[in-house]
Amino acid sequence: MGFLLMSSGCVYRANISQGNIVEEEDLDQVEVGMTRNQVRFLLGTPMVDDPFHRDRWDYVYYITIGRNDATAKRWVTILFDGDTVSEIQRNRDLAEGL
């Protein structure tokens, strides 16, 4: 019985990666005035298509390594005016616990 209790702490937990991986060199190419298609070509399709915020694309990414807290977090928001980029918000804070 003691062996089972001691060995239960050694259970493998897989790395979990969720969201859009946004490379810095791709994000550096996004500029105000670009079209949605140009942004999609550079960054990919946003993870969530929010019907309530059609002029906002959020690219969120985090990875959890084993039993550790998320070791990499990133949140980038692209705001549009019609079909063109009006603002780029980098390095937004994710809520604690994500």
Biopython code that builds the backbone (N, CA, C, O; Angstrom):
import numpy as np
from Bio.PDB.StructureBuilder import StructureBuilder

atoms = [
    (1, "MET", "N", (0.821, -1.189, 0.000)),
    (1, "MET", "CA", (0.000, 0.000, 0.000)),
    (1, "MET", "C", (0.864, 1.252, 0.000)),
    (1, "MET", "O", (0.574, 2.213, -0.713)),
    (2, "GLY", "N", (1.943, 1.242, 0.811)),
    (2, "GLY", "CA", (2.835, 2.391, 0.882)),
    (2, "GLY", "C", (3.474, 2.688, -0.466)),
    (2, "GLY", "O", (3.683, 3.848, -0.818)),
    (3, "PHE", "N", (3.790, 1.613, -1.235)),
    (3, "PHE", "CA", (4.382, 1.799, -2.554)),
    (3, "PHE", "C", (3.430, 2.544, -3.485)),
    (3, "PHE", "O", (3.862, 3.419, -4.236)),
    (4, "LEU", "N", (2.150, 2.210, -3.447)),
    (4, "LEU", "CA", (1.167, 2.887, -4.289)),
    (4, "LEU", "C", (1.067, 4.363, -3.954)),
    (4, "LEU", "O", (0.962, 5.189, -4.861)),
    (5, "LEU", "N", (1.096, 4.712, -2.695)),
    (5, "LEU", "CA", (1.029, 6.110, -2.298)),
    (5, "LEU", "C", (2.268, 6.879, -2.749)),
    (5, "LEU", "O", (2.161, 8.021, -3.195)),
    (6, "MET", "N", (3.413, 6.272, -2.640)),
    (6, "MET", "CA", (4.650, 6.932, -3.029)),
    (6, "MET", "C", (4.760, 7.074, -4.543)),
    (6, "MET", "O", (5.264, 8.086, -5.031)),
    (7, "SER", "N", (4.306, 6.094, -5.281)),
    (7, "SER", "CA", (4.453, 6.128, -6.731)),
    (7, "SER", "C", (3.388, 6.987, -7.406)),
    (7, "SER", "O", (3.551, 7.335, -8.576)),
    (8, "SER", "N", (2.309, 7.340, -6.720)),
    (8, "SER", "CA", (1.242, 8.121, -7.344)),
    (8, "SER", "C", (1.697, 9.531, -7.681)),
    (8, "SER", "O", (1.094, 10.170, -8.543)),
    (9, "GLY", "N", (2.739, 10.038, -7.031)),
    (9, "GLY", "CA", (3.248, 11.368, -7.333)),
    (9, "GLY", "C", (4.116, 11.404, -8.577)),
    (9, "GLY", "O", (4.523, 12.484, -9.004)),
    (10, "CYS", "N", (4.405, 10.278, -9.157)),
    (10, "CYS", "CA", (5.291, 10.197, -10.318)),
    (10, "CYS", "C", (4.522, 9.953, -11.608)),
    (10, "CYS", "O", (5.100, 9.463, -12.578)),
    (11, "VAL", "N", (3.268, 10.272, -11.644)),
    (11, "VAL", "CA", (2.449, 10.055, -12.833)),
    (11, "VAL", "C", (2.825, 11.084, -13.890)),
    (11, "VAL", "O", (2.921, 12.277, -13.600)),
    (12, "TYR", "N", (3.036, 10.620, -15.106)),
    (12, "TYR", "CA", (3.406, 11.490, -16.220)),
    (12, "TYR", "C", (2.221, 12.357, -16.627)),
    (12, "TYR", "O", (1.093, 11.875, -16.725)),
    (13, "ARG", "N", (2.483, 13.632, -16.862)),
    (13, "ARG", "CA", (1.467, 14.538, -17.400)),
    (13, "ARG", "C", (2.011, 15.127, -18.687)),
    (13, "ARG", "O", (3.097, 15.705, -18.709)),
    (14, "ALA", "N", (1.254, 14.976, -19.748)),
    (14, "ALA", "CA", (1.686, 15.449, -21.057)),
    (14, "ALA", "C", (1.704, 16.971, -21.099)),
    (14, "ALA", "O", (0.960, 17.632, -20.376)),
    (15, "ASN", "N", (2.561, 17.516, -21.955)),
    (15, "ASN", "CA", (2.569, 18.954, -22.199)),
    (15, "ASN", "C", (1.291, 19.326, -22.938)),
    (15, "ASN", "O", (0.861, 18.607, -23.840)),
    (16, "ILE", "N", (0.693, 20.432, -22.566)),
    (16, "ILE", "CA", (-0.549, 20.868, -23.188)),
    (16, "ILE", "C", (-0.312, 22.234, -23.821)),
    (16, "ILE", "O", (0.084, 23.185, -23.147)),
    (17, "SER", "N", (-0.555, 22.314, -25.101)),
    (17, "SER", "CA", (-0.394, 23.557, -25.851)),
    (17, "SER", "C", (-1.750, 23.933, -26.426)),
    (17, "SER", "O", (-2.403, 23.115, -27.074)),
    (18, "GLN", "N", (-2.177, 25.176, -26.191)),
    (18, "GLN", "CA", (-3.484, 25.608, -26.689)),
    (18, "GLN", "C", (-3.374, 26.994, -27.297)),
    (18, "GLN", "O", (-2.656, 27.854, -26.788)),
    (19, "GLY", "N", (-4.088, 27.198, -28.381)),
    (19, "GLY", "CA", (-4.174, 28.519, -28.980)),
    (19, "GLY", "C", (-3.386, 28.647, -30.264)),
    (19, "GLY", "O", (-3.019, 27.659, -30.900)),
    (20, "ASN", "N", (-3.137, 29.899, -30.628)),
    (20, "ASN", "CA", (-2.416, 30.246, -31.840)),
    (20, "ASN", "C", (-0.970, 30.581, -31.497)),
    (20, "ASN", "O", (-0.716, 31.467, -30.681)),
    (21, "ILE", "N", (-0.029, 29.884, -32.109)),
    (21, "ILE", "CA", (1.371, 30.255, -31.953)),
    (21, "ILE", "C", (1.628, 31.414, -32.906)),
    (21, "ILE", "O", (1.536, 31.258, -34.123)),
    (22, "VAL", "N", (1.947, 32.574, -32.349)),
    (22, "VAL", "CA", (2.203, 33.766, -33.149)),
    (22, "VAL", "C", (3.698, 34.054, -33.068)),
    (22, "VAL", "O", (4.219, 34.398, -32.008)),
    (23, "GLU", "N", (4.371, 33.911, -34.187)),
    (23, "GLU", "CA", (5.812, 34.183, -34.240)),
    (23, "GLU", "C", (6.041, 35.690, -34.274)),
    (23, "GLU", "O", (5.307, 36.426, -34.933)),
    (24, "GLU", "N", (7.060, 36.136, -33.560)),
    (24, "GLU", "CA", (7.363, 37.571, -33.463)),
    (24, "GLU", "C", (7.623, 38.184, -34.839)),
    (24, "GLU", "O", (7.174, 39.296, -35.117)),
    (25, "GLU", "N", (8.349, 37.464, -35.702)),
    (25, "GLU", "CA", (8.646, 38.014, -37.030)),
    (25, "GLU", "C", (7.391, 38.154, -37.887)),
    (25, "GLU", "O", (7.325, 39.047, -38.732)),
    (26, "ASP", "N", (6.398, 37.294, -37.687)),
    (26, "ASP", "CA", (5.125, 37.428, -38.400)),
    (26, "ASP", "C", (4.327, 38.611, -37.844)),
    (26, "ASP", "O", (3.759, 39.395, -38.604)),
    (27, "LEU", "N", (4.289, 38.732, -36.523)),
    (27, "LEU", "CA", (3.559, 39.830, -35.888)),
    (27, "LEU", "C", (4.175, 41.175, -36.257)),
    (27, "LEU", "O", (3.452, 42.158, -36.423)),
    (28, "ASP", "N", (5.497, 41.235, -36.386)),
    (28, "ASP", "CA", (6.175, 42.478, -36.756)),
    (28, "ASP", "C", (5.759, 42.963, -38.142)),
    (28, "ASP", "O", (5.890, 44.149, -38.441)),
    (29, "GLN", "N", (5.261, 42.069, -38.989)),
    (29, "GLN", "CA", (4.853, 42.439, -40.345)),
    (29, "GLN", "C", (3.434, 42.997, -40.406)),
    (29, "GLN", "O", (3.058, 43.623, -41.397)),
    (30, "VAL", "N", (2.640, 42.774, -39.352)),
    (30, "VAL", "CA", (1.266, 43.276, -39.332)),
    (30, "VAL", "C", (1.307, 44.791, -39.094)),
    (30, "VAL", "O", (1.966, 45.265, -38.168)),
    (31, "GLU", "N", (0.597, 45.537, -39.939)),
    (31, "GLU", "CA", (0.595, 46.991, -39.853)),
    (31, "GLU", "C", (-0.831, 47.520, -39.931)),
    (31, "GLU", "O", (-1.720, 46.888, -40.502)),
    (32, "VAL", "N", (-1.024, 48.691, -39.344)),
    (32, "VAL", "CA", (-2.306, 49.393, -39.462)),
    (32, "VAL", "C", (-2.558, 49.629, -40.945)),
    (32, "VAL", "O", (-1.658, 50.043, -41.675)),
    (33, "GLY", "N", (-3.792, 49.363, -41.391)),
    (33, "GLY", "CA", (-4.166, 49.538, -42.791)),
    (33, "GLY", "C", (-4.206, 48.249, -43.582)),
    (33, "GLY", "O", (-4.750, 48.226, -44.686)),
    (34, "MET", "N", (-3.637, 47.157, -43.042)),
    (34, "MET", "CA", (-3.699, 45.862, -43.734)),
    (34, "MET", "C", (-5.123, 45.324, -43.724)),
    (34, "MET", "O", (-5.935, 45.696, -42.877)),
    (35, "THR", "N", (-5.410, 44.452, -44.668)),
    (35, "THR", "CA", (-6.735, 43.836, -44.734)),
    (35, "THR", "C", (-6.785, 42.601, -43.837)),
    (35, "THR", "O", (-5.756, 42.092, -43.391)),
    (36, "ARG", "N", (-7.994, 42.139, -43.588)),
    (36, "ARG", "CA", (-8.189, 40.912, -42.798)),
    (36, "ARG", "C", (-7.480, 39.728, -43.448)),
    (36, "ARG", "O", (-6.867, 38.915, -42.756)),
    (37, "ASN", "N", (-7.560, 39.627, -44.776)),
    (37, "ASN", "CA", (-6.914, 38.516, -45.475)),
    (37, "ASN", "C", (-5.403, 38.556, -45.306)),
    (37, "ASN", "O", (-4.773, 37.507, -45.171)),
    (38, "GLN", "N", (-4.811, 39.741, -45.311)),
    (38, "GLN", "CA", (-3.369, 39.860, -45.121)),
    (38, "GLN", "C", (-2.973, 39.412, -43.706)),
    (38, "GLN", "O", (-1.964, 38.729, -43.528)),
    (39, "VAL", "N", (-3.770, 39.798, -42.708)),
    (39, "VAL", "CA", (-3.497, 39.393, -41.327)),
    (39, "VAL", "C", (-3.652, 37.885, -41.190)),
    (39, "VAL", "O", (-2.825, 37.231, -40.556)),
    (40, "ARG", "N", (-4.702, 37.332, -41.777)),
    (40, "ARG", "CA", (-4.929, 35.885, -41.714)),
    (40, "ARG", "C", (-3.776, 35.129, -42.373)),
    (40, "ARG", "O", (-3.381, 34.066, -41.894)),
    (41, "PHE", "N", (-3.238, 35.663, -43.461)),
    (41, "PHE", "CA", (-2.100, 35.035, -44.134)),
    (41, "PHE", "C", (-0.881, 35.000, -43.210)),
    (41, "PHE", "O", (-0.171, 33.996, -43.166)),
    (42, "LEU", "N", (-0.635, 36.081, -42.477)),
    (42, "LEU", "CA", (0.543, 36.165, -41.605)),
    (42, "LEU", "C", (0.379, 35.405, -40.293)),
    (42, "LEU", "O", (1.293, 34.701, -39.865)),
    (43, "LEU", "N", (-0.787, 35.545, -39.650)),
    (43, "LEU", "CA", (-0.977, 35.014, -38.295)),
    (43, "LEU", "C", (-1.877, 33.795, -38.222)),
    (43, "LEU", "O", (-1.917, 33.119, -37.194)),
    (44, "GLY", "N", (-2.593, 33.505, -39.284)),
    (44, "GLY", "CA", (-3.546, 32.406, -39.257)),
    (44, "GLY", "C", (-4.909, 32.884, -38.783)),
    (44, "GLY", "O", (-5.096, 34.061, -38.473)),
    (45, "THR", "N", (-5.843, 31.971, -38.730)),
    (45, "THR", "CA", (-7.195, 32.281, -38.279)),
    (45, "THR", "C", (-7.208, 32.341, -36.759)),
    (45, "THR", "O", (-6.642, 31.464, -36.106)),
    (46, "PRO", "N", (-7.848, 33.367, -36.178)),
    (46, "PRO", "CA", (-7.900, 33.431, -34.712)),
    (46, "PRO", "C", (-8.588, 32.202, -34.138)),
    (46, "PRO", "O", (-9.448, 31.598, -34.779)),
    (47, "MET", "N", (-8.196, 31.843, -32.920)),
    (47, "MET", "CA", (-8.717, 30.638, -32.276)),
    (47, "MET", "C", (-10.223, 30.706, -32.073)),
    (47, "MET", "O", (-10.913, 29.702, -32.254)),
    (48, "VAL", "N", (-10.745, 31.867, -31.702)),
    (48, "VAL", "CA", (-12.168, 32.025, -31.419)),
    (48, "VAL", "C", (-12.755, 33.064, -32.377)),
    (48, "VAL", "O", (-12.221, 34.162, -32.526)),
    (49, "ASP", "N", (-13.847, 32.700, -33.011)),
    (49, "ASP", "CA", (-14.576, 33.637, -33.861)),
    (49, "ASP", "C", (-15.750, 34.155, -33.039)),
    (49, "ASP", "O", (-16.768, 33.477, -32.901)),
    (50, "ASP", "N", (-15.602, 35.355, -32.497)),
    (50, "ASP", "CA", (-16.593, 35.927, -31.583)),
    (50, "ASP", "C", (-17.634, 36.723, -32.369)),
    (50, "ASP", "O", (-17.308, 37.775, -32.918)),
    (51, "PRO", "N", (-18.874, 36.247, -32.436)),
    (51, "PRO", "CA", (-19.902, 36.949, -33.210)),
    (51, "PRO", "C", (-20.278, 38.312, -32.612)),
    (51, "PRO", "O", (-20.892, 39.131, -33.297)),
    (52, "PHE", "N", (-19.924, 38.564, -31.364)),
    (52, "PHE", "CA", (-20.263, 39.830, -30.717)),
    (52, "PHE", "C", (-19.191, 40.895, -30.921)),
    (52, "PHE", "O", (-19.431, 42.072, -30.651)),
    (53, "HIS", "N", (-18.023, 40.500, -31.389)),
    (53, "HIS", "CA", (-16.920, 41.432, -31.613)),
    (53, "HIS", "C", (-16.307, 41.164, -32.993)),
    (53, "HIS", "O", (-15.175, 40.693, -33.096)),
    (54, "ARG", "N", (-17.053, 41.464, -34.029)),
    (54, "ARG", "CA", (-16.622, 41.173, -35.398)),
    (54, "ARG", "C", (-15.371, 41.957, -35.795)),
    (54, "ARG", "O", (-14.637, 41.526, -36.683)),
    (55, "ASP", "N", (-15.115, 43.095, -35.157)),
    (55, "ASP", "CA", (-13.969, 43.927, -35.510)),
    (55, "ASP", "C", (-12.788, 43.693, -34.581)),
    (55, "ASP", "O", (-11.940, 44.570, -34.417)),
    (56, "ARG", "N", (-12.732, 42.515, -33.973)),
    (56, "ARG", "CA", (-11.651, 42.197, -33.038)),
    (56, "ARG", "C", (-11.249, 40.739, -33.205)),
    (56, "ARG", "O", (-12.085, 39.839, -33.127)),
    (57, "TRP", "N", (-9.969, 40.521, -33.435)),
    (57, "TRP", "CA", (-9.423, 39.167, -33.497)),
    (57, "TRP", "C", (-8.439, 39.002, -32.350)),
    (57, "TRP", "O", (-7.532, 39.817, -32.181)),
    (58, "ASP", "N", (-8.619, 37.946, -31.562)),
    (58, "ASP", "CA", (-7.719, 37.650, -30.455)),
    (58, "ASP", "C", (-6.919, 36.393, -30.769)),
    (58, "ASP", "O", (-7.474, 35.351, -31.118)),
    (59, "TYR", "N", (-5.616, 36.514, -30.638)),
    (59, "TYR", "CA", (-4.707, 35.389, -30.786)),
    (59, "TYR", "C", (-4.137, 35.094, -29.406)),
    (59, "TYR", "O", (-3.317, 35.854, -28.891)),
    (60, "VAL", "N", (-4.574, 33.987, -28.807)),
    (60, "VAL", "CA", (-4.169, 33.620, -27.455)),
    (60, "VAL", "C", (-3.422, 32.295, -27.522)),
    (60, "VAL", "O", (-3.825, 31.371, -28.230)),
    (61, "TYR", "N", (-2.317, 32.219, -26.767)),
    (61, "TYR", "CA", (-1.532, 30.987, -26.746)),
    (61, "TYR", "C", (-0.960, 30.788, -25.350)),
    (61, "TYR", "O", (-0.465, 31.730, -24.732)),
    (62, "TYR", "N", (-1.030, 29.573, -24.867)),
    (62, "TYR", "CA", (-0.294, 29.211, -23.651)),
    (62, "TYR", "C", (0.050, 27.739, -23.693)),
    (62, "TYR", "O", (-0.625, 26.935, -24.336)),
    (63, "ILE", "N", (1.121, 27.411, -22.988)),
    (63, "ILE", "CA", (1.572, 26.024, -22.930)),
    (63, "ILE", "C", (1.840, 25.674, -21.475)),
    (63, "ILE", "O", (2.426, 26.459, -20.729)),
    (64, "THR", "N", (1.407, 24.500, -21.090)),
    (64, "THR", "CA", (1.665, 23.966, -19.760)),
    (64, "THR", "C", (2.623, 22.790, -19.923)),
    (64, "THR", "O", (2.364, 21.862, -20.689)),
    (65, "ILE", "N", (3.719, 22.844, -19.199)),
    (65, "ILE", "CA", (4.723, 21.786, -19.256)),
    (65, "ILE", "C", (4.536, 20.879, -18.044)),
    (65, "ILE", "O", (4.764, 21.302, -16.911)),
    (66, "GLY", "N", (4.126, 19.645, -18.274)),
    (66, "GLY", "CA", (3.946, 18.681, -17.183)),
    (66, "GLY", "C", (3.045, 19.210, -16.087)),
    (66, "GLY", "O", (1.916, 19.625, -16.347)),
    (67, "ARG", "N", (3.544, 19.197, -14.857)),
    (67, "ARG", "CA", (2.768, 19.636, -13.698)),
    (67, "ARG", "C", (2.981, 21.109, -13.376)),
    (67, "ARG", "O", (2.383, 21.616, -12.427)),
    (68, "ASN", "N", (3.811, 21.803, -14.133)),
    (68, "ASN", "CA", (4.105, 23.213, -13.865)),
    (68, "ASN", "C", (2.975, 24.116, -14.325)),
    (68, "ASN", "O", (2.116, 23.707, -15.107)),
    (69, "ASP", "N", (2.983, 25.354, -13.830)),
    (69, "ASP", "CA", (2.038, 26.357, -14.318)),
    (69, "ASP", "C", (2.382, 26.667, -15.768)),
    (69, "ASP", "O", (3.431, 26.261, -16.270)),
    (70, "ALA", "N", (1.495, 27.386, -16.430)),
    (70, "ALA", "CA", (1.754, 27.760, -17.816)),
    (70, "ALA", "C", (3.089, 28.493, -17.885)),
    (70, "ALA", "O", (3.308, 29.467, -17.165)),
    (71, "THR", "N", (3.967, 28.025, -18.742)),
    (71, "THR", "CA", (5.295, 28.614, -18.808)),
    (71, "THR", "C", (5.411, 29.619, -19.939)),
    (71, "THR", "O", (6.337, 30.431, -19.945)),
    (72, "ALA", "N", (4.512, 29.586, -20.878)),
    (72, "ALA", "CA", (4.521, 30.555, -21.968)),
    (72, "ALA", "C", (3.094, 31.023, -22.198)),
    (72, "ALA", "O", (2.194, 30.212, -22.417)),
    (73, "LYS", "N", (2.890, 32.336, -22.146)),
    (73, "LYS", "CA", (1.563, 32.902, -22.370)),
    (73, "LYS", "C", (1.699, 34.077, -23.327)),
    (73, "LYS", "O", (2.646, 34.858, -23.238)),
    (74, "ARG", "N", (0.753, 34.193, -24.232)),
    (74, "ARG", "CA", (0.767, 35.324, -25.147)),
    (74, "ARG", "C", (-0.652, 35.638, -25.574)),
    (74, "ARG", "O", (-1.447, 34.740, -25.848)),
    (75, "TRP", "N", (-0.959, 36.926, -25.626)),
    (75, "TRP", "CA", (-2.275, 37.373, -26.078)),
    (75, "TRP", "C", (-2.075, 38.618, -26.918)),
    (75, "TRP", "O", (-1.584, 39.640, -26.437)),
    (76, "VAL", "N", (-2.463, 38.518, -28.179)),
    (76, "VAL", "CA", (-2.371, 39.631, -29.122)),
    (76, "VAL", "C", (-3.775, 39.900, -29.644)),
    (76, "VAL", "O", (-4.500, 38.969, -29.996)),
    (77, "THR", "N", (-4.160, 41.169, -29.696)),
    (77, "THR", "CA", (-5.466, 41.547, -30.224)),
    (77, "THR", "C", (-5.266, 42.454, -31.431)),
    (77, "THR", "O", (-4.511, 43.425, -31.377)),
    (78, "ILE", "N", (-5.957, 42.121, -32.525)),
    (78, "ILE", "CA", (-5.953, 42.948, -33.732)),
    (78, "ILE", "C", (-7.350, 43.542, -33.854)),
    (78, "ILE", "O", (-8.338, 42.809, -33.915)),
    (79, "LEU", "N", (-7.432, 44.867, -33.890)),
    (79, "LEU", "CA", (-8.712, 45.558, -34.038)),
    (79, "LEU", "C", (-8.848, 46.074, -35.471)),
    (79, "LEU", "O", (-7.882, 46.545, -36.070)),
    (80, "PHE", "N", (-10.054, 45.977, -36.001)),
    (80, "PHE", "CA", (-10.324, 46.373, -37.378)),
    (80, "PHE", "C", (-11.340, 47.508, -37.423)),
    (80, "PHE", "O", (-12.193, 47.636, -36.544)),
    (81, "ASP", "N", (-11.231, 48.314, -38.448)),
    (81, "ASP", "CA", (-12.249, 49.302, -38.800)),
    (81, "ASP", "C", (-12.711, 48.890, -40.186)),
    (81, "ASP", "O", (-12.044, 49.168, -41.183)),
    (82, "GLY", "N", (-13.857, 48.226, -40.243)),
    (82, "GLY", "CA", (-14.296, 47.636, -41.504)),
    (82, "GLY", "C", (-13.428, 46.445, -41.834)),
    (82, "GLY", "O", (-13.407, 45.460, -41.096)),
    (83, "ASP", "N", (-12.699, 46.530, -42.959)),
    (83, "ASP", "CA", (-11.853, 45.412, -43.392)),
    (83, "ASP", "C", (-10.368, 45.666, -43.147)),
    (83, "ASP", "O", (-9.538, 44.842, -43.531)),
    (84, "THR", "N", (-10.012, 46.790, -42.516)),
    (84, "THR", "CA", (-8.599, 47.109, -42.349)),
    (84, "THR", "C", (-8.208, 47.219, -40.874)),
    (84, "THR", "O", (-9.021, 47.591, -40.028)),
    (85, "VAL", "N", (-6.952, 46.888, -40.586)),
    (85, "VAL", "CA", (-6.416, 46.948, -39.228)),
    (85, "VAL", "C", (-6.395, 48.398, -38.757)),
    (85, "VAL", "O", (-5.888, 49.282, -39.448)),
    (86, "SER", "N", (-6.962, 48.630, -37.552)),
    (86, "SER", "CA", (-6.944, 49.979, -36.977)),
    (86, "SER", "C", (-6.025, 50.065, -35.755)),
    (86, "SER", "O", (-5.558, 51.148, -35.404)),
    (87, "GLU", "N", (-5.763, 48.909, -35.101)),
    (87, "GLU", "CA", (-4.911, 48.911, -33.914)),
    (87, "GLU", "C", (-4.374, 47.510, -33.665)),
    (87, "GLU", "O", (-5.044, 46.517, -33.944)),
    (88, "ILE", "N", (-3.150, 47.442, -33.134)),
    (88, "ILE", "CA", (-2.512, 46.175, -32.776)),
    (88, "ILE", "C", (-2.137, 46.256, -31.301)),
    (88, "ILE", "O", (-1.362, 47.124, -30.899)),
    (89, "GLN", "N", (-2.684, 45.355, -30.503)),
    (89, "GLN", "CA", (-2.391, 45.330, -29.064)),
    (89, "GLN", "C", (-1.569, 44.080, -28.773)),
    (89, "GLN", "O", (-2.066, 42.960, -28.891)),
    (90, "ARG", "N", (-0.313, 44.277, -28.393)),
    (90, "ARG", "CA", (0.607, 43.161, -28.124)),
    (90, "ARG", "C", (0.728, 42.905, -26.630)),
    (90, "ARG", "O", (0.468, 43.781, -25.805)),
    (91, "ASN", "N", (1.126, 41.692, -26.309)),
    (91, "ASN", "CA", (1.519, 41.331, -24.948)),
    (91, "ASN", "C", (0.487, 41.689, -23.890)),
    (91, "ASN", "O", (0.826, 42.213, -22.829)),
    (92, "ARG", "N", (-0.754, 41.406, -24.183)),
    (92, "ARG", "CA", (-1.810, 41.616, -23.192)),
    (92, "ARG", "C", (-1.678, 40.549, -22.122)),
    (92, "ARG", "O", (-1.180, 39.456, -22.390)),
    (93, "ASP", "N", (-2.123, 40.858, -20.907)),
    (93, "ASP", "CA", (-2.014, 39.917, -19.797)),
    (93, "ASP", "C", (-3.168, 38.922, -19.827)),
    (93, "ASP", "O", (-4.328, 39.301, -19.989)),
    (94, "LEU", "N", (-2.832, 37.650, -19.668)),
    (94, "LEU", "CA", (-3.853, 36.616, -19.486)),
    (94, "LEU", "C", (-4.262, 36.611, -18.028)),
    (94, "LEU", "O", (-3.468, 36.950, -17.151)),
    (95, "ALA", "N", (-5.484, 36.230, -17.773)),
    (95, "ALA", "CA", (-5.969, 36.127, -16.385)),
    (95, "ALA", "C", (-5.134, 35.094, -15.647)),
    (95, "ALA", "O", (-4.720, 34.089, -16.225)),
    (96, "GLU", "N", (-4.890, 35.347, -14.372)),
    (96, "GLU", "CA", (-4.156, 34.380, -13.557)),
    (96, "GLU", "C", (-4.911, 33.055, -13.542)),
    (96, "GLU", "O", (-6.141, 33.041, -13.520)),
    (97, "GLY", "N", (-4.195, 31.965, -13.552)),
    (97, "GLY", "CA", (-4.816, 30.656, -13.519)),
    (97, "GLY", "C", (-4.917, 30.026, -14.893)),
    (97, "GLY", "O", (-5.223, 28.839, -15.006)),
    (98, "LEU", "N", (-4.663, 30.801, -15.944)),
    (98, "LEU", "CA", (-4.645, 30.214, -17.271)),
    (98, "LEU", "C", (-3.276, 29.702, -17.579)),
    (98, "LEU", "O", (-3.047, 29.164, -18.662)),
]
sb = StructureBuilder()
sb.init_structure("model")
sb.init_model(0)
sb.init_chain("A")
sb.init_seg("    ")
for serial, (resi, resn, name, xyz) in enumerate(atoms, 1):
    if name == "N":
        sb.init_residue(resn, " ", resi, " ")
    sb.init_atom(name, np.array(xyz, "f"), 0.0, 1.0, " ", f" {name:<3s}", serial, name[0])
structure = sb.get_structure()
